[in-house]
Amino acid sequence: MLSQLLPLAALAATASAHGLISSPTPRRPGDASVAACGRSVVNDITRDQTSHVEGLPELAAADAGYRADACNLWLCRGLQFGDNAANVQTYAPGQSVNVRVTLTIPHVGAANVSIVDTRSDTLVGPAPLLVWPSGYADERQFYARQTPANQTNFNVTIPQDLGGKCAVPGECVIQWWWYGTGARQTYESCIDFIVA
Ligand SMILES: [Cu+2]
């Protein structure tokens, strides 16, 4: 439906794009991610930073540069703190944080926003910060330009008690996670932050 508005090259480049945090600055691929996940995975993510996790494990397994102990493709798509060290946000307990997501292709499903301990890949704090149990990125709403505004522009509240975690850069991320049920595709995007 946008084809008449977009040059062919731009259309090709975005054809598989789905979603990504646009603000605050999320983790993006770089040298640290190559060192952990291998060149094949990072090339795939670089080609389309909004694309899904499925398929990356196969690329990783076939790449000699992939280090299973350092690269968890199901957390931030494997993207590493070292590539985002210049963009560590500092938040106070109880602070409300505005997050923006760019959705470019919808696949209706579930989504949530959580604080994750990057070393153990476990939730930090009392619960996910936000949950959409279903109905996230619904195709019918999207193509009618009726996606609820709070799916792409929302606030999360930093919990008062994080159990002493998230004081050191790289220890915790705020991860936006979305699973398109019909498409069977997972999307992840991560914000690096500390509480102080
Ligand atoms: Cu898709």
Residues whose N, C-alpha, C, O or C-beta is under 5 A from the ligand:
A	BS01	CU	A183
